[in-house]
């Protein structure tokens, strides 16, 4: 099978995310659903992509085989955990929304950050953002998706680490409603942390 430029872009997007659904691919590449399924079936047939239905998901998901990952700059994912599935699925939606709002910005995924050993803290014990938005003027914003409350001690450590990272302009937290109040309280005197409602951001008109 001869891969097109679009095929390689699809493989890159899937592997940077780890996995994603057909609706997410359709939105990212402005393709109708039947075109997505047709093309993905061809990539599956070529041994580059795996499609899996997961009992805790409404949609099947796509991820790359080791052969498919050769066309990207990352290894394939090791597996899919139920605990992290909702977070990752919503993160892809958030990334797509950020691309709509900030089309000029470059998105660097958590998987790329880990591959580059871009940690906040010391070595591999440091924190890794869910991703970074880099704007044309060079400013970088760490993106965090928070769906559940972390312990205050853990959050405080992460927030202090961001305060020491001068290459990061600010960290933007997109939070579930239950997380907004406690996180905002911790960030009261930290202007480099911005707390947003995930629900409002995803539904706002720009």
Secondary structure as GFF3:
##gff-version 3
##sequence-region A 1 206
A	DSSP	alpha_helix	5	17	.	.	.	ID=ss1
A	DSSP	beta_strand	20	21	.	.	.	ID=ss2
A	DSSP	alpha_helix	22	29	.	.	.	ID=ss3
A	DSSP	alpha_helix	33	45	.	.	.	ID=ss4
A	DSSP	beta_strand	49	52	.	.	.	ID=ss5
A	DSSP	beta_strand	61	64	.	.	.	ID=ss6
A	DSSP	alpha_helix	66	69	.	.	.	ID=ss7
A	DSSP	alpha_helix	82	101	.	.	.	ID=ss8
A	DSSP	beta_strand	106	109	.	.	.	ID=ss9
A	DSSP	alpha_helix	110	115	.	.	.	ID=ss10
A	DSSP	three_ten_helix	123	125	.	.	.	ID=ss11
A	DSSP	beta_strand	131	134	.	.	.	ID=ss12
A	DSSP	beta_strand	140	146	.	.	.	ID=ss13
A	DSSP	alpha_helix	152	163	.	.	.	ID=ss14
A	DSSP	beta_strand	170	175	.	.	.	ID=ss15
A	DSSP	alpha_helix	177	186	.	.	.	ID=ss16
A	DSSP	beta_strand	193	197	.	.	.	ID=ss17
A	DSSP	alpha_helix	198	203	.	.	.	ID=ss18
###
